[in-house]
């Protein structure tokens, strides 16, 4: 099978998509499958570090002109990673944020489709809007040449759809006909995500709860009608994490190693983290950690609202992230006002993120919506108890410890309001101050299996469904 994604860890990473596109293929290989993963060769990718060398030439027709690429393979952890090298559009340093991103990823979709025609994978697994035009290309432009290749589109975040005025369909040699939903909602614009949903043999999201939520106007981002039409082909599979990378017993980024069997090293990690942020280390003071984008989707408005009250209640809070400049400044101002309780670092540092997961007692994820979320899974792995809003993958993976005393692994609030969030934090701090209860809660979370093993098996079943759908459609045709 062939994966196609705009970002793949560890080569190019902006968010959680990269973690999934980098680690799921490894889990599938472990189950005995042959997997390749395609991504653009950005200028920021270190060719020498990853051993990216020679490759095979590939020429694709984009908007009436021939574009020359080179597909450069690298074998790693049993997966064949394919770097699509084209200096003008794909070779920019940034993964996202260029004014012609839609054109860049249209070229990538076309190149992946041409490569697939030549190599005939059973399944192409496209991820998010950046590769969502691949299913349409295979069913429209290459219909006669790819009858046996099935397509899966995974929606990692429906809020990002790639809507554009550019004549992308013309560039790709596709009919200019627009979907009904495009005519109704986007005027003369096209929507790559919507087209992927319409043409893929199977559509999936990264949690069961999110698969249901996006059928509603509240979470459907304007595509709920189209998704309802594909409901019979819509599935939710919760993400896993790479348990080799996220392992407190081996993590090279933390000062002391520990495990569920012997969690004693976590206290040293907490002490070191507090000192790194110029806070007074205190085993009896609950330390909350936050790692993520500082945007409203991630609940940064709730975080900014409750931080003063947490500080006044005797807690410490450490924040690492970047995002909305208004909230960045607000958090920095709070760190100055409560310099003995709040530490803020604007930016992203992967090693520091690991230290926050390891050194915090609690992890805050009050997301307004969350397709899956990896932070709560990583925090559980590190014995850091999550406090989350009951949406998407957060609701699927975190069970409230007060509502479920024997099975709970975190604290959950239902209403997206500061008072509800603060109440969940207060309940968590109360549990923290009960040593026996807290020890059991921490160890319960650490013993859970959030690896890719189960989810990868579910994806294998999903690919079989996609192939069956494809064959059914071919038979009907």
C-alpha positions as CSV (number, residue, x, y, z in Angstrom):
1,X,0.0,0.0,0.0
2,X,1.0,3.6,-0.6
3,X,0.6,6.4,2.0
4,X,0.5,10.0,0.8
5,X,0.9,12.9,3.2
6,X,2.2,16.5,3.3
7,X,4.2,15.8,6.5
8,X,5.8,12.6,7.8
9,X,7.8,12.2,11.0
10,X,10.7,12.3,11.5
11,X,11.5,13.9,8.2
12,X,9.1,16.8,8.1
13,X,6.8,17.6,11.0
14,X,4.4,20.4,11.8
15,X,1.7,18.6,13.8
16,X,0.1,15.3,14.7
17,X,-0.5,14.3,11.0
18,X,3.3,13.7,10.7
19,X,3.3,11.4,13.7
20,X,0.5,9.3,12.2
21,X,1.9,9.2,8.7
22,X,5.3,8.2,10.1
23,X,4.4,5.6,12.7
24,X,1.3,3.9,11.3
25,X,3.2,2.5,8.3
26,X,5.7,0.9,10.7
27,X,2.9,-0.8,12.6
28,X,1.5,-2.1,9.3
29,X,4.9,-3.5,8.3
30,X,5.0,-5.3,11.7
31,X,1.8,-7.0,10.7
32,X,3.4,-8.3,7.6
33,X,2.4,-5.7,5.0
34,X,4.5,-3.9,2.5
35,X,4.1,-0.1,2.8
36,X,5.6,2.9,1.1
37,X,5.0,6.5,2.2
38,X,5.2,9.5,-0.1
39,X,6.0,13.1,0.9
40,X,7.5,16.1,-0.8
41,X,11.2,16.7,-0.5
42,X,11.1,20.1,1.2
43,X,14.2,22.3,1.3
44,X,14.2,21.9,5.0
45,X,14.7,18.1,4.9
46,X,18.2,17.1,5.7
47,X,19.3,14.9,2.8
48,X,22.6,13.9,4.3
49,X,21.1,13.0,7.7
50,X,18.5,10.7,6.2
51,X,20.6,9.3,3.4
52,X,18.5,10.7,0.6
53,X,20.3,9.9,-2.7
54,X,19.5,8.9,-6.2
55,X,16.1,8.1,-7.4
56,X,13.9,7.4,-10.4
57,X,12.7,10.2,-12.8
58,X,9.0,11.0,-13.1
59,X,7.4,13.5,-15.5
60,X,3.9,14.8,-15.0
61,X,1.7,17.1,-17.1
62,X,0.6,20.0,-14.9
63,X,-1.6,22.6,-16.6
64,X,-0.3,21.9,-20.1
65,X,3.4,21.8,-19.2
66,X,5.7,18.9,-18.3
67,X,7.1,19.0,-14.8
68,X,10.1,16.9,-14.0
69,X,10.5,15.2,-10.6
70,X,12.8,12.6,-9.0
71,X,11.3,10.1,-6.6
72,X,14.1,9.3,-4.1
73,X,13.5,6.3,-1.8
74,X,14.8,5.7,1.7
75,X,14.3,2.5,3.7
76,X,13.7,3.0,7.4
77,X,12.1,0.7,10.0
78,X,10.8,-1.6,7.2
79,X,9.0,1.3,5.4
80,X,10.0,2.6,2.0
81,X,9.8,6.4,2.2
82,X,9.5,8.1,-1.1
83,X,10.7,11.8,-1.3
84,X,9.2,13.6,-4.3
85,X,11.9,16.0,-5.4
86,X,10.8,19.1,-7.5
87,X,12.7,22.3,-6.5
88,X,10.3,25.0,-7.7
89,X,7.0,24.1,-5.9
90,X,7.7,21.1,-3.6
91,X,11.3,22.1,-2.6
92,X,10.4,25.2,-0.6
93,X,11.6,25.2,3.0
94,X,8.2,25.4,4.6
95,X,5.7,22.6,4.6
96,X,2.7,25.0,4.8
97,X,2.2,28.8,4.6
98,X,3.1,29.6,1.0
99,X,0.6,31.6,-1.1
100,X,0.4,28.9,-3.7
101,X,0.1,25.9,-1.3
102,X,-2.9,24.6,-3.3
103,X,-0.9,24.5,-6.5
104,X,2.0,22.8,-4.7
105,X,-0.1,20.1,-3.3
106,X,-2.0,19.7,-6.5
107,X,1.4,18.8,-8.2
108,X,2.1,16.4,-5.3
109,X,-1.3,14.7,-5.8
110,X,-0.7,14.4,-9.6
111,X,2.8,13.0,-9.0
112,X,1.6,10.5,-6.4
113,X,-1.1,9.3,-8.9
114,X,1.3,8.9,-11.7
115,X,3.7,7.0,-9.5
116,X,0.9,4.8,-8.4
117,X,-0.1,4.0,-12.0
118,X,3.4,2.8,-12.6
119,X,3.7,0.7,-9.4
120,X,0.1,-0.5,-8.9
121,X,-0.4,-0.5,-5.1
122,X,-3.5,-2.2,-3.8
123,X,-4.5,0.8,-1.7
124,X,-3.5,4.5,-1.6
125,X,-4.1,6.0,1.8
126,X,-4.4,9.8,1.4
127,X,-4.3,12.1,4.4
128,X,-6.1,15.4,4.7
129,X,-6.8,18.0,2.0
130,X,-3.2,18.1,0.8
131,X,-3.6,14.7,-0.9
132,X,-7.4,14.5,-1.1
133,X,-7.4,15.0,-4.9
134,X,-5.7,11.6,-5.4
135,X,-8.9,9.6,-5.3
136,X,-10.5,11.8,-7.9
137,X,-7.5,11.6,-10.2
138,X,-7.5,7.8,-10.0
139,X,-11.2,7.6,-10.7
140,X,-11.4,10.3,-13.4
141,X,-8.2,11.0,-15.2
142,X,-6.7,7.6,-14.7
143,X,-9.9,5.5,-14.6
144,X,-8.8,3.0,-17.3
145,X,-5.3,2.6,-15.9
146,X,-6.0,2.0,-12.2
147,X,-9.0,-0.2,-12.0
148,X,-7.8,-2.3,-9.0
149,X,-6.3,0.5,-6.8
150,X,-8.6,1.4,-3.9
151,X,-8.4,4.8,-2.1
152,X,-8.8,5.7,1.5
153,X,-9.0,9.3,2.7
154,X,-8.3,10.0,6.4
155,X,-9.6,13.3,7.8
156,X,-7.2,14.5,10.5
157,X,-8.9,17.9,10.9
158,X,-11.9,18.9,9.0
159,X,-11.4,22.6,9.8
160,X,-8.7,22.7,7.1
161,X,-10.1,22.0,3.6
162,X,-7.9,23.7,1.1
163,X,-10.7,25.8,-0.5
164,X,-9.3,27.8,-3.5
165,X,-10.3,30.0,-6.4
166,X,-7.4,28.6,-8.4
167,X,-8.4,26.4,-11.4
168,X,-6.8,23.4,-9.8
169,X,-9.0,20.9,-11.7
170,X,-7.8,22.3,-15.0
171,X,-4.2,22.1,-13.8
172,X,-4.7,18.4,-13.1
173,X,-6.6,17.6,-16.3
174,X,-9.9,16.9,-14.5
175,X,-13.4,18.0,-15.6
176,X,-14.2,21.4,-14.3
177,X,-17.6,20.2,-13.0
178,X,-18.0,21.2,-9.4
179,X,-19.7,19.2,-6.6
180,X,-23.2,20.3,-5.6
181,X,-21.9,21.3,-2.2
182,X,-19.2,23.5,-3.8
183,X,-21.8,25.3,-5.9
184,X,-23.9,25.9,-2.8
185,X,-21.2,27.0,-0.3
186,X,-18.2,28.1,-2.2
187,X,-19.3,29.9,-5.4
188,X,-16.7,29.5,-8.0
189,X,-14.2,28.0,-5.6
190,X,-13.4,24.3,-5.3
191,X,-12.8,22.3,-2.1
192,X,-10.2,19.6,-2.2
193,X,-11.3,18.0,1.1
194,X,-14.9,17.8,-0.2
195,X,-13.8,16.2,-3.4
196,X,-11.7,13.6,-1.5
197,X,-14.7,12.7,0.6
198,X,-16.8,12.4,-2.5
199,X,-14.4,10.2,-4.5
200,X,-12.6,8.0,-2.0
201,X,-13.7,4.4,-1.7
202,X,-13.6,4.8,2.1
203,X,-13.4,7.8,4.4
204,X,-12.1,7.7,7.9
205,X,-11.4,10.0,10.8
206,X,-9.0,9.6,13.7
207,X,-11.5,8.7,16.4
208,X,-14.9,7.1,16.5
209,X,-16.4,10.1,18.4
210,X,-15.2,12.5,15.7
211,X,-16.6,10.4,12.9
212,X,-20.0,11.0,14.5
213,X,-19.5,14.6,15.4
214,X,-18.7,15.7,11.9
215,X,-22.1,14.6,10.7
216,X,-23.5,17.5,12.7
217,X,-23.5,21.3,11.9
218,X,-21.5,22.0,15.1
219,X,-18.5,20.0,13.9
220,X,-19.1,19.4,10.2
221,X,-17.5,22.6,9.0
222,X,-20.1,22.9,6.2
223,X,-19.5,19.4,4.9
224,X,-22.0,17.6,7.1
225,X,-24.5,17.0,4.3
226,X,-21.8,15.5,2.0
227,X,-20.5,13.4,4.9
228,X,-24.0,12.2,5.7
229,X,-24.3,11.0,2.1
230,X,-21.1,8.9,2.7
231,X,-22.1,7.8,6.1
232,X,-22.1,4.1,5.1
233,X,-18.4,4.4,4.1
234,X,-17.3,6.6,7.0
235,X,-15.3,5.0,9.8
236,X,-13.5,6.2,12.9
237,X,-10.2,4.7,14.1
238,X,-8.4,6.3,17.1
239,X,-4.7,7.1,16.6
240,X,-1.9,5.4,18.4
241,X,1.5,6.7,19.4
242,X,5.0,5.5,18.7
243,X,5.8,3.8,22.1
244,X,9.5,3.6,21.2
245,X,9.7,7.4,20.8
246,X,7.4,8.1,23.8
247,X,8.8,5.9,26.5
248,X,9.7,7.3,29.9
249,X,11.9,4.2,30.6
250,X,14.2,5.1,27.7
251,X,13.6,8.7,26.7
252,X,17.0,10.4,26.2
253,X,15.4,13.9,26.7
254,X,14.5,13.5,30.4
255,X,16.7,13.5,33.5
256,X,15.5,10.2,35.0
257,X,13.9,7.2,33.6
258,X,10.9,5.5,35.2
259,X,8.0,3.1,34.5
260,X,4.7,2.0,35.8
261,X,6.5,-0.7,37.9
262,X,9.0,1.9,39.3
263,X,7.7,5.5,38.9
264,X,10.2,7.0,41.3
265,X,12.2,8.8,38.6
266,X,9.2,11.0,37.7
267,X,9.8,13.0,40.9
268,X,13.3,13.9,39.6
269,X,11.8,14.9,36.2
270,X,9.3,17.2,38.0
271,X,12.0,18.8,40.0
272,X,14.2,19.5,37.0
273,X,11.3,20.8,34.9
274,X,10.3,23.3,37.7
275,X,13.9,24.5,37.9
276,X,14.1,24.9,34.1
277,X,11.2,27.3,34.3
278,X,12.6,29.1,37.4
279,X,9.8,27.8,39.6
280,X,10.3,26.4,43.1
281,X,10.3,22.7,42.9
282,X,7.8,21.2,45.4
283,X,6.6,17.6,45.4
284,X,3.4,18.6,47.2
285,X,2.5,21.3,44.6
286,X,0.4,20.1,41.6
287,X,2.2,21.0,38.3
288,X,0.1,21.3,35.2
289,X,1.7,21.0,31.8
290,X,0.4,22.3,28.4
291,X,2.0,21.5,25.0
292,X,0.4,22.5,21.8
293,X,-0.8,25.2,19.4
294,X,-2.1,28.3,21.2
295,X,-5.2,28.7,19.1
296,X,-8.9,28.6,20.0
297,X,-9.4,25.0,18.7
298,X,-7.1,23.9,21.5
299,X,-9.0,25.8,24.1
300,X,-6.4,28.5,24.7
301,X,-9.2,30.9,25.6
302,X,-10.2,28.6,28.5
303,X,-6.6,28.2,29.5
304,X,-6.0,31.9,29.7
305,X,-9.2,32.3,31.7
306,X,-8.4,29.8,34.4
307,X,-4.6,30.2,34.8
308,X,-4.9,33.0,37.4
309,X,-7.3,30.9,39.5
310,X,-5.0,27.9,39.3
311,X,-2.1,30.0,40.4
312,X,-4.1,31.4,43.3
313,X,-5.2,27.9,44.3
314,X,-1.6,26.8,44.8
315,X,-0.8,25.1,41.5
316,X,2.0,25.6,39.1
317,X,1.5,25.7,35.3
318,X,4.0,25.3,32.5
319,X,3.1,26.2,28.9
320,X,5.0,25.4,25.6
321,X,3.4,26.4,22.3
322,X,3.0,29.0,19.6
323,X,-0.1,30.3,17.8
324,X,-2.4,33.3,18.0
325,X,-0.2,36.4,18.9
326,X,-3.0,37.8,21.1
327,X,-3.0,34.7,23.3
328,X,0.8,34.4,23.2
329,X,1.0,37.8,24.7
330,X,-1.7,37.2,27.2
331,X,0.0,34.1,28.5
332,X,3.4,35.9,28.7
333,X,1.7,38.6,30.7
334,X,0.3,36.0,33.1
335,X,3.7,34.5,33.5
336,X,5.1,37.9,34.5
337,X,2.2,38.6,36.9
338,X,2.4,35.1,38.5
339,X,6.1,34.5,38.1
340,X,6.2,32.1,41.1
341,X,3.5,29.8,39.6
342,X,3.4,30.1,35.8
343,X,6.1,29.5,33.2
344,X,5.6,30.1,29.5
345,X,7.8,29.3,26.5
346,X,6.6,30.6,23.1
347,X,7.8,28.3,20.3
348,X,8.2,24.6,19.9
349,X,11.0,22.4,21.2
350,X,10.5,18.6,20.8
351,X,12.9,17.7,23.6
352,X,11.3,20.2,26.0
353,X,7.9,18.9,25.1
354,X,9.1,15.4,26.3
355,X,10.4,17.0,29.6
356,X,7.0,18.6,30.2
357,X,5.2,15.3,29.6
358,X,7.6,13.6,32.0
359,X,7.8,16.3,34.7
360,X,4.2,17.4,35.0
361,X,1.7,15.9,37.3
362,X,-1.3,16.8,35.1
363,X,-1.8,17.7,31.4
364,X,-4.4,20.2,30.2
365,X,-6.2,19.7,26.9
366,X,-9.4,21.7,27.0
367,X,-9.9,21.6,23.2
368,X,-13.0,23.2,21.7
369,X,-12.9,20.2,19.3
370,X,-10.3,17.5,18.9
371,X,-10.4,14.9,16.1
372,X,-8.1,12.6,18.1
373,X,-5.4,14.3,20.0
374,X,-2.0,12.8,20.8
375,X,-1.1,14.8,23.8
376,X,-3.5,13.0,26.2
377,X,-2.1,9.6,24.9
378,X,1.5,10.7,25.4
379,X,0.7,12.1,28.9
380,X,-0.9,8.8,30.0
381,X,2.3,7.0,28.8
382,X,4.4,9.4,31.0
383,X,2.2,9.0,34.1
384,X,0.8,12.5,33.7
385,X,-2.9,12.6,34.3
386,X,-4.9,14.4,31.5
387,X,-7.7,17.0,32.1
388,X,-9.8,17.2,28.9
389,X,-13.0,18.5,27.3
390,X,-15.3,15.6,26.3
391,X,-15.0,15.9,22.5
392,X,-13.6,13.7,19.7
393,X,-10.7,11.5,20.5
394,X,-10.4,13.0,24.0
395,X,-13.8,11.6,24.9
396,X,-12.8,8.2,23.4
397,X,-9.6,7.8,25.3
398,X,-10.0,9.6,28.7
399,X,-12.4,8.3,31.4
400,X,-13.3,10.5,34.3
401,X,-11.8,9.3,37.6
402,X,-14.6,10.5,39.7
403,X,-17.3,9.1,37.5
404,X,-15.4,5.8,37.1
405,X,-13.3,5.3,40.2
406,X,-12.0,1.9,39.1
407,X,-11.4,2.5,35.4
408,X,-10.8,6.3,35.3
409,X,-7.6,7.6,33.9
410,X,-8.1,11.4,33.9
411,X,-10.6,14.2,34.5
412,X,-13.3,15.2,32.0
413,X,-15.6,18.2,31.6
414,X,-18.6,18.4,29.3
415,X,-19.5,22.1,29.0
416,X,-17.1,24.3,27.1
417,X,-17.0,27.0,29.8
418,X,-14.2,28.3,32.1
419,X,-16.2,27.2,35.2
420,X,-16.6,23.6,34.0
421,X,-12.9,23.5,33.1
422,X,-11.8,24.9,36.5
423,X,-14.0,22.4,38.3
424,X,-12.3,19.5,36.5
425,X,-8.9,21.0,37.5
426,X,-10.1,21.4,41.1
427,X,-11.2,17.7,41.1
428,X,-7.8,16.7,39.7
429,X,-5.9,18.7,42.4
430,X,-8.1,17.1,45.1
431,X,-7.1,13.7,43.8
432,X,-3.4,14.7,43.6
433,X,-3.5,15.5,47.3
434,X,-4.6,11.9,48.1
435,X,-1.3,10.0,47.6
436,X,-2.8,6.4,47.5
437,X,-5.5,7.4,45.0
438,X,-3.1,9.4,42.9
439,X,-0.5,6.6,42.7
440,X,-3.2,4.2,41.5
441,X,-4.5,6.7,38.9
442,X,-1.0,7.3,37.5
443,X,-0.1,3.7,37.3
444,X,-3.4,2.8,35.7
445,X,-2.8,5.3,32.9
446,X,0.8,4.2,32.3
447,X,-0.3,0.5,32.0
448,X,-2.7,1.3,29.2
449,X,-1.7,0.3,25.6
450,X,-1.9,3.2,23.3
451,X,0.5,1.8,20.7
452,X,-0.5,1.4,17.1
453,X,-1.1,-2.4,17.4
454,X,-4.8,-2.4,17.7
455,X,-5.5,0.6,15.4
456,X,-3.2,-0.9,12.7
457,X,-5.3,-4.1,12.6
458,X,-8.4,-1.9,12.2
459,X,-6.8,-0.1,9.3
460,X,-6.1,-3.4,7.6
461,X,-9.8,-4.2,7.9
462,X,-10.5,-0.7,6.5
463,X,-8.3,-1.3,3.5
464,X,-10.1,-4.6,2.8
465,X,-13.4,-2.7,2.9
466,X,-12.0,-0.1,0.5
467,X,-10.9,-2.8,-1.9
468,X,-14.4,-4.4,-1.7
469,X,-16.0,-1.1,-2.4
470,X,-13.7,-0.5,-5.4
471,X,-14.4,-3.9,-6.8
472,X,-18.2,-3.4,-6.3
473,X,-18.0,-0.1,-8.1
474,X,-16.1,-1.6,-11.0
475,X,-18.6,-4.4,-11.2
476,X,-21.5,-2.0,-11.3
477,X,-19.7,0.0,-14.0
